[in-house]
Amino acid sequence: MARTLAELLDDLETVEDDLTVYAATRNGLDGDSAAVVAMESEDGVAPPEAAGMAYIVEVGLAKEAIRIWSEWRNGATPTSEDRVAAVVYYATHDAYLPVE
């Protein structure tokens, strides 16, 4: 079942690390993008539950991006918007969101 990317990331700690985040990117990627988690197939084709969505990042890497965001900000608890920013930045730059 698709939720927004923000909703999915708010509950990310309950998701298994070996799953993958997929999201609709037609209008860009942000917290309101429809998103699902699913098992990535061996052949790289999006699973049926992610039809029409793009690969974003593995759940384990998304969790790490959020953890690093917090560590680099003296242990601050990220808001929903912070989680989205950290994961989208990681997914698009293959790097952690720098401290401004």
N, C-alpha and C positions, 0 to 999 in steps of 0.2 A: 504494500500500500504506500503510495507516494505521500510524502509530507513535504513541508518546506525544508530547505537546507538548514535553516536556523533551528527548526524543531528537531531535525535529525541530529545535529551537532550538540544540542542541549542534552540529548539522551545518549550520546556516543559511548559513555562508559559502560552501558549495558549491552553493547554490541561486540560480537567476537572480532578479534583483530584480523582474522584471515578473510573477512568479507571486504567488499569494495564499495565505495560511494560512487553512485552515478547521479547525474543531475541534468535537468533540461537547461540548455544554454542558448536557446534561440534568441532571447532578449538579454543576453549577458548572464553572468554568474553572480548571484547575490543571495542574501538570506531568504528571499521570497521564491527562489527557483525551486521547482518541484524536484524532489530527490528521493532515492531509495538506496538501501544497502542490499547487496546480493553477492553470491559467489561468482567470481570471474571465471569464465570458461577457459578451458585449455587452449582453444583456438583464438582467443581474444575477442570473439563475438559477444556483444552485450547479451546477457540472459534475458528471457522473455519479460520479466518484471521490470527491466530497465529499457524496454523498447522505446526508441526515440530519444533516449538520453545519452549523454556522453560520459565516458570514464572520467572521474575526477581524481580520486586518490584511494589507496588502500586504507582501511580503518585504522590499522596500527600506526601508519604514518600520520594520519589526521590527529590521532591522540597525541603523538609525539610533538606535532606542530603546536598544539594547544598547551602541552606541558612546557615546552620551551618558551612559548609566549609568556607564560606565568613566571618561569624562572628568570627570564631576562627583565622582568618588571618587579623584582624583589618579592616574588610569591603572591602577587596580586591575583585575585579571583577574576577570571575573564567574564565579561558579560556575553550575552548571546551574540551581539555584534562583534565583539572581540574574537570569539571563536570562529565566526564566519570569516572575518578578515584574516586570521592566522591561517586557516585551512585554504582559503582561496589563494592567498599569497603563495603558500607552499605549493599548491597545485599548479600555479601558473609560472612560478619562478624556480622551482626546485630548491628553495631556500627558505629559511625562517624569516618571519616578519621582523624587520629591524625595529629597535626602539627609536622613536622619533626624538 
